[in-house]
Amino acid sequence: MGPGGPGSGWPLAGTLLVAVAASMVAGGEDCLWYVDRNGSWHPGFDCEFFTFCCGTCHQRYCCRDPLRLLTERQQRHCLAF
């Protein structure tokens, strides 16, 4: 069968391509300071190359999973509310 047929690697390849592209675009993105659910302040920190800020408004960490990406814009939105 041709590309996209049963058992082909195309869906996996597409997913990997999106993950790599997201990593390259967001690579090294900083986690801004935040306040956790207990009201404790946490300073901002840098993520290593090919990782980016992940998590929620109240818990942040560096990861490589583009589905958990927390952009700086989203982080600033957390600070506003």
PDB file with SEQRES, HELIX, SHEET and CRYST1 records, atoms N, CA, C and O in Angstrom:
SEQRES   1 A   81  MET GLY PRO GLY GLY PRO GLY SER GLY TRP PRO LEU ALA          
SEQRES   2 A   81  GLY THR LEU LEU VAL ALA VAL ALA ALA SER MET VAL ALA          
SEQRES   3 A   81  GLY GLY GLU ASP CYS LEU TRP TYR VAL ASP ARG ASN GLY          
SEQRES   4 A   81  SER TRP HIS PRO GLY PHE ASP CYS GLU PHE PHE THR PHE          
SEQRES   5 A   81  CYS CYS GLY THR CYS HIS GLN ARG TYR CYS CYS ARG ASP          
SEQRES   6 A   81  PRO LEU ARG LEU LEU THR GLU ARG GLN GLN ARG HIS CYS          
SEQRES   7 A   81  LEU ALA PHE                                                  
HELIX    1 AA1 TRP A   10  ALA A   26  1                                  17    
HELIX    2 AA2 PRO A   66  ARG A   68  5                                   3    
HELIX    3 AA3 GLU A   72  ALA A   80  1                                   9    
SHEET    1 AA1 2 TYR A  34  VAL A  35  0                                        
SHEET    2 AA1 2 TRP A  41  HIS A  42 -1                                        
SHEET    1 AA2 2 PHE A  52  THR A  56  0                                        
SHEET    2 AA2 2 GLN A  59  CYS A  63 -1                                        
CRYST1    1.000    1.000    1.000  90.00  90.00  90.00 P 1           1          
ATOM      1  N   MET A   1       0.833  -1.179   0.000  1.00  0.00           N  
ATOM      2  CA  MET A   1       0.000   0.000   0.000  1.00  0.00           C  
ATOM      3  C   MET A   1       0.880   1.245   0.000  1.00  0.00           C  
ATOM      4  O   MET A   1       2.048   1.176   0.381  1.00  0.00           O  
ATOM      5  N   GLY A   2       0.342   2.358  -0.415  1.00  0.00           N  
ATOM      6  CA  GLY A   2       1.076   3.617  -0.474  1.00  0.00           C  
ATOM      7  C   GLY A   2       1.072   4.331   0.854  1.00  0.00           C  
ATOM      8  O   GLY A   2       0.633   3.781   1.864  1.00  0.00           O  
ATOM      9  N   PRO A   3       1.566   5.569   0.856  1.00  0.00           N  
ATOM     10  CA  PRO A   3       1.605   6.345   2.087  1.00  0.00           C  
ATOM     11  C   PRO A   3       0.225   6.483   2.714  1.00  0.00           C  
ATOM     12  O   PRO A   3      -0.768   6.720   2.026  1.00  0.00           O  
ATOM     13  N   GLY A   4       0.183   6.330   4.026  1.00  0.00           N  
ATOM     14  CA  GLY A   4      -1.074   6.491   4.740  1.00  0.00           C  
ATOM     15  C   GLY A   4      -1.885   5.223   4.825  1.00  0.00           C  
ATOM     16  O   GLY A   4      -2.941   5.216   5.456  1.00  0.00           O  
ATOM     17  N   GLY A   5      -1.427   4.148   4.209  1.00  0.00           N  
ATOM     18  CA  GLY A   5      -2.149   2.886   4.262  1.00  0.00           C  
ATOM     19  C   GLY A   5      -2.054   2.268   5.637  1.00  0.00           C  
ATOM     20  O   GLY A   5      -1.293   2.737   6.484  1.00  0.00           O  
ATOM     21  N   PRO A   6      -2.827   1.207   5.867  1.00  0.00           N  
ATOM     22  CA  PRO A   6      -2.805   0.545   7.171  1.00  0.00           C  
ATOM     23  C   PRO A   6      -1.388   0.115   7.544  1.00  0.00           C  
ATOM     24  O   PRO A   6      -0.657  -0.456   6.735  1.00  0.00           O  
ATOM     25  N   GLY A   7      -1.025   0.402   8.781  1.00  0.00           N  
ATOM     26  CA  GLY A   7       0.266  -0.020   9.282  1.00  0.00           C  
ATOM     27  C   GLY A   7       1.424   0.879   8.862  1.00  0.00           C  
ATOM     28  O   GLY A   7       2.574   0.599   9.200  1.00  0.00           O  
ATOM     29  N   SER A   8       1.139   1.947   8.137  1.00  0.00           N  
ATOM     30  CA  SER A   8       2.231   2.815   7.705  1.00  0.00           C  
ATOM     31  C   SER A   8       2.675   3.696   8.867  1.00  0.00           C  
ATOM     32  O   SER A   8       1.967   3.818   9.867  1.00  0.00           O  
ATOM     33  N   GLY A   9       3.826   4.295   8.735  1.00  0.00           N  
ATOM     34  CA  GLY A   9       4.362   5.149   9.781  1.00  0.00           C  
ATOM     35  C   GLY A   9       3.977   6.605   9.631  1.00  0.00           C  
ATOM     36  O   GLY A   9       4.474   7.437  10.390  1.00  0.00           O  
ATOM     37  N   TRP A  10       3.114   6.952   8.688  1.00  0.00           N  
ATOM     38  CA  TRP A  10       2.790   8.360   8.441  1.00  0.00           C  
ATOM     39  C   TRP A  10       2.153   9.073   9.628  1.00  0.00           C  
ATOM     40  O   TRP A  10       2.572  10.190   9.932  1.00  0.00           O  
ATOM     41  N   PRO A  11       1.168   8.501  10.319  1.00  0.00           N  
ATOM     42  CA  PRO A  11       0.603   9.238  11.459  1.00  0.00           C  
ATOM     43  C   PRO A  11       1.657   9.508  12.544  1.00  0.00           C  
ATOM     44  O   PRO A  11       1.692  10.596  13.117  1.00  0.00           O  
ATOM     45  N   LEU A  12       2.496   8.534  12.817  1.00  0.00           N  
ATOM     46  CA  LEU A  12       3.540   8.704  13.811  1.00  0.00           C  
ATOM     47  C   LEU A  12       4.547   9.748  13.354  1.00  0.00           C  
ATOM     48  O   LEU A  12       4.977  10.587  14.145  1.00  0.00           O  
ATOM     49  N   ALA A  13       4.919   9.701  12.095  1.00  0.00           N  
ATOM     50  CA  ALA A  13       5.871  10.666  11.556  1.00  0.00           C  
ATOM     51  C   ALA A  13       5.311  12.087  11.652  1.00  0.00           C  
ATOM     52  O   ALA A  13       6.043  13.019  11.984  1.00  0.00           O  
ATOM     53  N   GLY A  14       4.042  12.252  11.369  1.00  0.00           N  
ATOM     54  CA  GLY A  14       3.412  13.565  11.461  1.00  0.00           C  
ATOM     55  C   GLY A  14       3.404  14.085  12.887  1.00  0.00           C  
ATOM     56  O   GLY A  14       3.654  15.267  13.123  1.00  0.00           O  
ATOM     57  N   THR A  15       3.119  13.211  13.834  1.00  0.00           N  
ATOM     58  CA  THR A  15       3.112  13.591  15.240  1.00  0.00           C  
ATOM     59  C   THR A  15       4.508  14.005  15.690  1.00  0.00           C  
ATOM     60  O   THR A  15       4.669  15.002  16.394  1.00  0.00           O  
ATOM     61  N   LEU A  16       5.505  13.247  15.287  1.00  0.00           N  
ATOM     62  CA  LEU A  16       6.883  13.589  15.649  1.00  0.00           C  
ATOM     63  C   LEU A  16       7.312  14.906  15.030  1.00  0.00           C  
ATOM     64  O   LEU A  16       8.009  15.696  15.667  1.00  0.00           O  
ATOM     65  N   LEU A  17       6.903  15.148  13.795  1.00  0.00           N  
ATOM     66  CA  LEU A  17       7.247  16.394  13.120  1.00  0.00           C  
ATOM     67  C   LEU A  17       6.659  17.589  13.859  1.00  0.00           C  
ATOM     68  O   LEU A  17       7.339  18.599  14.040  1.00  0.00           O  
ATOM     69  N   VAL A  18       5.415  17.485  14.284  1.00  0.00           N  
ATOM     70  CA  VAL A  18       4.777  18.566  15.038  1.00  0.00           C  
ATOM     71  C   VAL A  18       5.498  18.777  16.363  1.00  0.00           C  
ATOM     72  O   VAL A  18       5.724  19.918  16.766  1.00  0.00           O  
ATOM     73  N   ALA A  19       5.863  17.695  17.048  1.00  0.00           N  
ATOM     74  CA  ALA A  19       6.550  17.808  18.332  1.00  0.00           C  
ATOM     75  C   ALA A  19       7.911  18.473  18.177  1.00  0.00           C  
ATOM     76  O   ALA A  19       8.282  19.322  18.987  1.00  0.00           O  
ATOM     77  N   VAL A  20       8.651  18.096  17.152  1.00  0.00           N  
ATOM     78  CA  VAL A  20       9.967  18.693  16.914  1.00  0.00           C  
ATOM     79  C   VAL A  20       9.821  20.161  16.550  1.00  0.00           C  
ATOM     80  O   VAL A  20      10.587  20.993  17.035  1.00  0.00           O  
ATOM     81  N   ALA A  21       8.858  20.493  15.710  1.00  0.00           N  
ATOM     82  CA  ALA A  21       8.642  21.891  15.314  1.00  0.00           C  
ATOM     83  C   ALA A  21       8.270  22.736  16.525  1.00  0.00           C  
ATOM     84  O   ALA A  21       8.772  23.850  16.675  1.00  0.00           O  
ATOM     85  N   ALA A  22       7.404  22.227  17.384  1.00  0.00           N  
ATOM     86  CA  ALA A  22       7.017  22.966  18.583  1.00  0.00           C  
ATOM     87  C   ALA A  22       8.206  23.158  19.502  1.00  0.00           C  
ATOM     88  O   ALA A  22       8.351  24.215  20.116  1.00  0.00           O  
ATOM     89  N   SER A  23       9.054  22.155  19.604  1.00  0.00           N  
ATOM     90  CA  SER A  23      10.239  22.266  20.443  1.00  0.00           C  
ATOM     91  C   SER A  23      11.186  23.325  19.916  1.00  0.00           C  
ATOM     92  O   SER A  23      11.763  24.085  20.693  1.00  0.00           O  
ATOM     93  N   MET A  24      11.352  23.383  18.613  1.00  0.00           N  
ATOM     94  CA  MET A  24      12.269  24.340  18.024  1.00  0.00           C  
ATOM     95  C   MET A  24      11.740  25.758  18.180  1.00  0.00           C  
ATOM     96  O   MET A  24      12.512  26.685  18.430  1.00  0.00           O  
ATOM     97  N   VAL A  25      10.438  25.933  18.035  1.00  0.00           N  
ATOM     98  CA  VAL A  25       9.844  27.257  18.164  1.00  0.00           C  
ATOM     99  C   VAL A  25       9.900  27.722  19.610  1.00  0.00           C  
ATOM    100  O   VAL A  25      10.219  28.880  19.880  1.00  0.00           O  
ATOM    101  N   ALA A  26       9.592  26.827  20.541  1.00  0.00           N  
ATOM    102  CA  ALA A  26       9.496  27.217  21.946  1.00  0.00           C  
ATOM    103  C   ALA A  26      10.745  26.877  22.744  1.00  0.00           C  
ATOM    104  O   ALA A  26      10.788  27.138  23.947  1.00  0.00           O  
ATOM    105  N   GLY A  27      11.758  26.303  22.111  1.00  0.00           N  
ATOM    106  CA  GLY A  27      12.944  25.871  22.824  1.00  0.00           C  
ATOM    107  C   GLY A  27      13.559  26.973  23.652  1.00  0.00           C  
ATOM    108  O   GLY A  27      13.740  28.093  23.175  1.00  0.00           O  
ATOM    109  N   GLY A  28      13.881  26.656  24.899  1.00  0.00           N  
ATOM    110  CA  GLY A  28      14.520  27.608  25.768  1.00  0.00           C  
ATOM    111  C   GLY A  28      13.585  28.651  26.347  1.00  0.00           C  
ATOM    112  O   GLY A  28      14.051  29.610  26.962  1.00  0.00           O  
ATOM    113  N   GLU A  29      12.302  28.498  26.174  1.00  0.00           N  
ATOM    114  CA  GLU A  29      11.360  29.481  26.703  1.00  0.00           C  
ATOM    115  C   GLU A  29      11.380  29.458  28.218  1.00  0.00           C  
ATOM    116  O   GLU A  29      11.385  28.394  28.837  1.00  0.00           O  
ATOM    117  N   ASP A  30      11.391  30.635  28.804  1.00  0.00           N  
ATOM    118  CA  ASP A  30      11.489  30.768  30.252  1.00  0.00           C  
ATOM    119  C   ASP A  30      10.161  30.511  30.940  1.00  0.00           C  
ATOM    120  O   ASP A  30       9.090  30.792  30.401  1.00  0.00           O  
ATOM    121  N   CYS A  31      10.261  29.970  32.148  1.00  0.00           N  
ATOM    122  CA  CYS A  31       9.108  29.909  33.032  1.00  0.00           C  
ATOM    123  C   CYS A  31       9.158  31.174  33.875  1.00  0.00           C  
ATOM    124  O   CYS A  31      10.145  31.425  34.566  1.00  0.00           O  
ATOM    125  N   LEU A  32       8.113  31.956  33.821  1.00  0.00           N  
ATOM    126  CA  LEU A  32       8.049  33.185  34.592  1.00  0.00           C  
ATOM    127  C   LEU A  32       7.745  32.872  36.053  1.00  0.00           C  
ATOM    128  O   LEU A  32       7.320  31.763  36.378  1.00  0.00           O  
ATOM    129  N   TRP A  33       7.963  33.852  36.936  1.00  0.00           N  
ATOM    130  CA  TRP A  33       7.646  33.658  38.353  1.00  0.00           C  
ATOM    131  C   TRP A  33       6.156  33.371  38.491  1.00  0.00           C  
ATOM    132  O   TRP A  33       5.354  33.752  37.638  1.00  0.00           O  
ATOM    133  N   TYR A  34       5.803  32.699  39.572  1.00  0.00           N  
ATOM    134  CA  TYR A  34       4.397  32.381  39.803  1.00  0.00           C  
ATOM    135  C   TYR A  34       4.137  32.170  41.285  1.00  0.00           C  
ATOM    136  O   TYR A  34       5.066  32.043  42.082  1.00  0.00           O  
ATOM    137  N   VAL A  35       2.868  32.135  41.637  1.00  0.00           N  
ATOM    138  CA  VAL A  35       2.417  31.864  42.998  1.00  0.00           C  
ATOM    139  C   VAL A  35       1.641  30.560  42.958  1.00  0.00           C  
ATOM    140  O   VAL A  35       0.697  30.414  42.181  1.00  0.00           O  
ATOM    141  N   ASP A  36       2.043  29.602  43.806  1.00  0.00           N  
ATOM    142  CA  ASP A  36       1.348  28.312  43.796  1.00  0.00           C  
ATOM    143  C   ASP A  36       0.029  28.401  44.568  1.00  0.00           C  
ATOM    144  O   ASP A  36      -0.329  29.461  45.083  1.00  0.00           O  
ATOM    145  N   ARG A  37      -0.681  27.288  44.641  1.00  0.00           N  
ATOM    146  CA  ARG A  37      -2.005  27.265  45.273  1.00  0.00           C  
ATOM    147  C   ARG A  37      -1.951  27.589  46.772  1.00  0.00           C  
ATOM    148  O   ARG A  37      -2.957  27.992  47.357  1.00  0.00           O  
ATOM    149  N   ASN A  38      -0.786  27.413  47.385  1.00  0.00           N  
ATOM    150  CA  ASN A  38      -0.631  27.718  48.809  1.00  0.00           C  
ATOM    151  C   ASN A  38      -0.240  29.173  49.050  1.00  0.00           C  
ATOM    152  O   ASN A  38      -0.086  29.602  50.194  1.00  0.00           O  
ATOM    153  N   GLY A  39      -0.080  29.927  47.964  1.00  0.00           N  
ATOM    154  CA  GLY A  39       0.301  31.317  48.088  1.00  0.00           C  
ATOM    155  C   GLY A  39       1.800  31.546  48.152  1.00  0.00           C  
ATOM    156  O   GLY A  39       2.244  32.668  48.393  1.00  0.00           O  
ATOM    157  N   SER A  40       2.595  30.487  47.936  1.00  0.00           N  
ATOM    158  CA  SER A  40       4.054  30.616  47.953  1.00  0.00           C  
ATOM    159  C   SER A  40       4.555  31.132  46.610  1.00  0.00           C  
ATOM    160  O   SER A  40       4.122  30.676  45.551  1.00  0.00           O  
ATOM    161  N   TRP A  41       5.474  32.091  46.674  1.00  0.00           N  
ATOM    162  CA  TRP A  41       6.056  32.692  45.475  1.00  0.00           C  
ATOM    163  C   TRP A  41       7.218  31.831  44.996  1.00  0.00           C  
ATOM    164  O   TRP A  41       8.027  31.371  45.801  1.00  0.00           O  
ATOM    165  N   HIS A  42       7.302  31.612  43.678  1.00  0.00           N  
ATOM    166  CA  HIS A  42       8.400  30.864  43.070  1.00  0.00           C  
ATOM    167  C   HIS A  42       9.055  31.736  42.009  1.00  0.00           C  
ATOM    168  O   HIS A  42       8.363  32.289  41.153  1.00  0.00           O  
ATOM    169  N   PRO A  43      10.386  31.867  42.050  1.00  0.00           N  
ATOM    170  CA  PRO A  43      11.068  32.704  41.053  1.00  0.00           C  
ATOM    171  C   PRO A  43      11.018  32.067  39.671  1.00  0.00           C  
ATOM    172  O   PRO A  43      10.835  30.857  39.537  1.00  0.00           O  
ATOM    173  N   GLY A  44      11.182  32.892  38.653  1.00  0.00           N  
ATOM    174  CA  GLY A  44      11.241  32.375  37.293  1.00  0.00           C  
ATOM    175  C   GLY A  44      12.526  31.605  37.068  1.00  0.00           C  
ATOM    176  O   GLY A  44      13.480  31.742  37.834  1.00  0.00           O  
ATOM    177  N   PHE A  45      12.552  30.794  36.017  1.00  0.00           N  
ATOM    178  CA  PHE A  45      13.749  30.013  35.708  1.00  0.00           C  
ATOM    179  C   PHE A  45      13.793  29.720  34.214  1.00  0.00           C  
ATOM    180  O   PHE A  45      12.772  29.749  33.528  1.00  0.00           O  
ATOM    181  N   ASP A  46      14.994  29.438  33.729  1.00  0.00           N  
ATOM    182  CA  ASP A  46      15.212  29.120  32.321  1.00  0.00           C  
ATOM    183  C   ASP A  46      15.134  27.620  32.106  1.00  0.00           C  
ATOM    184  O   ASP A  46      15.543  26.834  32.961  1.00  0.00           O  
ATOM    185  N   CYS A  47      14.607  27.235  30.964  1.00  0.00           N  
ATOM    186  CA  CYS A  47      14.600  25.832  30.568  1.00  0.00           C  
ATOM    187  C   CYS A  47      15.771  25.582  29.626  1.00  0.00           C  
ATOM    188  O   CYS A  47      16.197  26.482  28.903  1.00  0.00           O  
ATOM    189  N   GLU A  48      16.282  24.371  29.639  1.00  0.00           N  
ATOM    190  CA  GLU A  48      17.393  24.002  28.774  1.00  0.00           C  
ATOM    191  C   GLU A  48      16.943  23.969  27.322  1.00  0.00           C  
ATOM    192  O   GLU A  48      15.748  23.991  27.026  1.00  0.00           O  
ATOM    193  N   PHE A  49      17.916  23.916  26.422  1.00  0.00           N  
ATOM    194  CA  PHE A  49      17.647  23.850  24.992  1.00  0.00           C  
ATOM    195  C   PHE A  49      16.789  22.632  24.678  1.00  0.00           C  
ATOM    196  O   PHE A  49      17.003  21.556  25.237  1.00  0.00           O  
ATOM    197  N   PHE A  50      15.837  22.798  23.803  1.00  0.00           N  
ATOM    198  CA  PHE A  50      14.875  21.763  23.386  1.00  0.00           C  
ATOM    199  C   PHE A  50      13.892  21.386  24.484  1.00  0.00           C  
ATOM    200  O   PHE A  50      13.223  20.358  24.387  1.00  0.00           O  
ATOM    201  N   THR A  51      13.798  22.202  25.523  1.00  0.00           N  
ATOM    202  CA  THR A  51      12.725  22.038  26.503  1.00  0.00           C  
ATOM    203  C   THR A  51      12.048  23.394  26.652  1.00  0.00           C  
ATOM    204  O   THR A  51      12.593  24.417  26.238  1.00  0.00           O  
ATOM    205  N   PHE A  52      10.884  23.398  27.232  1.00  0.00           N  
ATOM    206  CA  PHE A  52      10.133  24.633  27.385  1.00  0.00           C  
ATOM    207  C   PHE A  52       9.281  24.554  28.638  1.00  0.00           C  
ATOM    208  O   PHE A  52       9.155  23.499  29.259  1.00  0.00           O  
ATOM    209  N   CYS A  53       8.708  25.675  28.992  1.00  0.00           N  
ATOM    210  CA  CYS A  53       7.920  25.757  30.211  1.00  0.00           C  
ATOM    211  C   CYS A  53       6.603  24.988  30.044  1.00  0.00           C  
ATOM    212  O   CYS A  53       5.884  25.155  29.059  1.00  0.00           O  
ATOM    213  N   CYS A  54       6.317  24.155  31.020  1.00  0.00           N  
ATOM    214  CA  CYS A  54       5.100  23.342  31.010  1.00  0.00           C  
ATOM    215  C   CYS A  54       4.398  23.503  32.350  1.00  0.00           C  
ATOM    216  O   CYS A  54       4.966  24.036  33.304  1.00  0.00           O  
ATOM    217  N   GLY A  55       3.174  23.041  32.409  1.00  0.00           N  
ATOM    218  CA  GLY A  55       2.443  23.029  33.660  1.00  0.00           C  
ATOM    219  C   GLY A  55       1.194  23.871  33.631  1.00  0.00           C  
ATOM    220  O   GLY A  55       0.498  23.961  32.619  1.00  0.00           O  
ATOM    221  N   THR A  56       0.924  24.492  34.776  1.00  0.00           N  
ATOM    222  CA  THR A  56      -0.286  25.282  34.959  1.00  0.00           C  
ATOM    223  C   THR A  56       0.090  26.639  35.542  1.00  0.00           C  
ATOM    224  O   THR A  56       1.269  26.941  35.730  1.00  0.00           O  
ATOM    225  N   CYS A  57      -0.904  27.436  35.820  1.00  0.00           N  
ATOM    226  CA  CYS A  57      -0.659  28.733  36.450  1.00  0.00           C  
ATOM    227  C   CYS A  57      -0.019  28.569  37.824  1.00  0.00           C  
ATOM    228  O   CYS A  57       0.715  29.453  38.266  1.00  0.00           O  
ATOM    229  N   HIS A  58      -0.280  27.460  38.506  1.00  0.00           N  
ATOM    230  CA  HIS A  58       0.166  27.273  39.883  1.00  0.00           C  
ATOM    231  C   HIS A  58       1.278  26.254  40.054  1.00  0.00           C  
ATOM    232  O   HIS A  58       1.703  25.997  41.180  1.00  0.00           O  
ATOM    233  N   GLN A  59       1.758  25.671  38.968  1.00  0.00           N  
ATOM    234  CA  GLN A  59       2.876  24.722  39.046  1.00  0.00           C  
ATOM    235  C   GLN A  59       3.562  24.700  37.691  1.00  0.00           C  
ATOM    236  O   GLN A  59       2.924  24.398  36.683  1.00  0.00           O  
ATOM    237  N   ARG A  60       4.855  25.017  37.649  1.00  0.00           N  
ATOM    238  CA  ARG A  60       5.582  25.088  36.390  1.00  0.00           C  
ATOM    239  C   ARG A  60       6.861  24.281  36.463  1.00  0.00           C  
ATOM    240  O   ARG A  60       7.496  24.179  37.512  1.00  0.00           O  
ATOM    241  N   TYR A  61       7.225  23.710  35.325  1.00  0.00           N  
ATOM    242  CA  TYR A  61       8.430  22.895  35.212  1.00  0.00           C  
ATOM    243  C   TYR A  61       8.833  22.850  33.750  1.00  0.00           C  
ATOM    244  O   TYR A  61       8.048  23.228  32.880  1.00  0.00           O  
ATOM    245  N   CYS A  62      10.042  22.396  33.468  1.00  0.00           N  
ATOM    246  CA  CYS A  62      10.522  22.269  32.095  1.00  0.00           C  
ATOM    247  C   CYS A  62      10.223  20.862  31.592  1.00  0.00           C  
ATOM    248  O   CYS A  62      10.385  19.883  32.320  1.00  0.00           O  
ATOM    249  N   CYS A  63       9.785  20.772  30.341  1.00  0.00           N  
ATOM    250  CA  CYS A  63       9.516  19.465  29.757  1.00  0.00           C  
ATOM    251  C   CYS A  63       9.694  19.535  28.244  1.00  0.00           C  
ATOM    252  O   CYS A  63       9.954  20.602  27.687  1.00  0.00           O  
ATOM    253  N   ARG A  64       9.550  18.391  27.590  1.00  0.00           N  
ATOM    254  CA  ARG A  64       9.671  18.300  26.133  1.00  0.00           C  
ATOM    255  C   ARG A  64       8.345  17.971  25.465  1.00  0.00           C  
ATOM    256  O   ARG A  64       8.294  17.809  24.246  1.00  0.00           O  
ATOM    257  N   ASP A  65       7.280  17.872  26.237  1.00  0.00           N  
ATOM    258  CA  ASP A  65       5.967  17.499  25.717  1.00  0.00           C  
ATOM    259  C   ASP A  65       5.232  18.751  25.221  1.00  0.00           C  
ATOM    260  O   ASP A  65       4.794  19.569  26.030  1.00  0.00           O  
ATOM    261  N   PRO A  66       5.095  18.906  23.895  1.00  0.00           N  
ATOM    262  CA  PRO A  66       4.442  20.111  23.373  1.00  0.00           C  
ATOM    263  C   PRO A  66       2.979  20.241  23.786  1.00  0.00           C  
ATOM    264  O   PRO A  66       2.421  21.336  23.719  1.00  0.00           O  
ATOM    265  N   LEU A  67       2.353  19.157  24.207  1.00  0.00           N  
ATOM    266  CA  LEU A  67       0.961  19.227  24.655  1.00  0.00           C  
ATOM    267  C   LEU A  67       0.847  19.874  26.032  1.00  0.00           C  
ATOM    268  O   LEU A  67      -0.239  20.305  26.421  1.00  0.00           O  
ATOM    269  N   ARG A  68       1.947  19.949  26.770  1.00  0.00           N  
ATOM    270  CA  ARG A  68       1.954  20.556  28.105  1.00  0.00           C  
ATOM    271  C   ARG A  68       2.552  21.962  28.095  1.00  0.00           C  
ATOM    272  O   ARG A  68       2.684  22.586  29.149  1.00  0.00           O  
ATOM    273  N   LEU A  69       2.912  22.461  26.920  1.00  0.00           N  
ATOM    274  CA  LEU A  69       3.540  23.763  26.762  1.00  0.00           C  
ATOM    275  C   LEU A  69       2.707  24.872  27.398  1.00  0.00           C  
ATOM    276  O   LEU A  69       1.497  24.948  27.188  1.00  0.00           O  
ATOM    277  N   LEU A  70       3.361  25.724  28.171  1.00  0.00           N  
ATOM    278  CA  LEU A  70       2.734  26.895  28.772  1.00  0.00           C  
ATOM    279  C   LEU A  70       3.509  28.094  28.234  1.00  0.00           C  
ATOM    280  O   LEU A  70       4.602  28.400  28.711  1.00  0.00           O  
ATOM    281  N   THR A  71       2.942  28.764  27.248  1.00  0.00           N  
ATOM    282  CA  THR A  71       3.639  29.872  26.596  1.00  0.00           C  
ATOM    283  C   THR A  71       3.802  31.047  27.553  1.00  0.00           C  
ATOM    284  O   THR A  71       3.109  31.138  28.566  1.00  0.00           O  
ATOM    285  N   GLU A  72       4.724  31.945  27.218  1.00  0.00           N  
ATOM    286  CA  GLU A  72       4.899  33.130  28.050  1.00  0.00           C  
ATOM    287  C   GLU A  72       3.623  33.972  28.057  1.00  0.00           C  
ATOM    288  O   GLU A  72       3.293  34.598  29.065  1.00  0.00           O  
ATOM    289  N   ARG A  73       2.920  33.987  26.952  1.00  0.00           N  
ATOM    290  CA  ARG A  73       1.651  34.718  26.903  1.00  0.00           C  
ATOM    291  C   ARG A  73       0.647  34.137  27.891  1.00  0.00           C  
ATOM    292  O   ARG A  73      -0.022  34.878  28.612  1.00  0.00           O  
ATOM    293  N   GLN A  74       0.542  32.803  27.921  1.00  0.00           N  
ATOM    294  CA  GLN A  74      -0.359  32.149  28.876  1.00  0.00           C  
ATOM    295  C   GLN A  74       0.072  32.417  30.307  1.00  0.00           C  
ATOM    296  O   GLN A  74      -0.767  32.615  31.186  1.00  0.00           O  
ATOM    297  N   GLN A  75       1.384  32.424  30.543  1.00  0.00           N  
ATOM    298  CA  GLN A  75       1.895  32.687  31.887  1.00  0.00           C  
ATOM    299  C   GLN A  75       1.549  34.111  32.332  1.00  0.00           C  
ATOM    300  O   GLN A  75       1.157  34.333  33.478  1.00  0.00           O  
ATOM    301  N   ARG A  76       1.697  35.067  31.419  1.00  0.00           N  
ATOM    302  CA  ARG A  76       1.347  36.445  31.756  1.00  0.00           C  
ATOM    303  C   ARG A  76      -0.153  36.573  32.042  1.00  0.00           C  
ATOM    304  O   ARG A  76      -0.560  37.361  32.895  1.00  0.00           O  
ATOM    305  N   HIS A  77      -0.961  35.802  31.333  1.00  0.00           N  
ATOM    306  CA  HIS A  77      -2.404  35.791  31.574  1.00  0.00           C  
ATOM    307  C   HIS A  77      -2.688  35.290  32.994  1.00  0.00           C  
ATOM    308  O   HIS A  77      -3.578  35.804  33.671  1.00  0.00           O  
ATOM    309  N   CYS A  78      -1.932  34.292  33.436  1.00  0.00           N  
ATOM    310  CA  CYS A  78      -2.088  33.786  34.809  1.00  0.00           C  
ATOM    311  C   CYS A  78      -1.818  34.888  35.820  1.00  0.00           C  
ATOM    312  O   CYS A  78      -2.523  34.998  36.823  1.00  0.00           O  
ATOM    313  N   LEU A  79      -0.799  35.709  35.563  1.00  0.00           N  
ATOM    314  CA  LEU A  79      -0.434  36.770  36.489  1.00  0.00           C  
ATOM    315  C   LEU A  79      -1.513  37.841  36.581  1.00  0.00           C  
ATOM    316  O   LEU A  79      -1.698  38.462  37.628  1.00  0.00           O  
ATOM    317  N   ALA A  80      -2.220  38.052  35.478  1.00  0.00           N  
ATOM    318  CA  ALA A  80      -3.254  39.082  35.443  1.00  0.00           C  
ATOM    319  C   ALA A  80      -4.478  38.694  36.256  1.00  0.00           C  
ATOM    320  O   ALA A  80      -5.232  39.555  36.708  1.00  0.00           O  
ATOM    321  N   PHE A  81      -4.668  37.405  36.438  1.00  0.00           N  
ATOM    322  CA  PHE A  81      -5.865  36.951  37.161  1.00  0.00           C  
ATOM    323  C   PHE A  81      -5.436  36.245  38.417  1.00  0.00           C  
ATOM    324  O   PHE A  81      -6.280  35.778  39.182  1.00  0.00           O  
TER     325      PHE A  81                                                      
END                                                                             
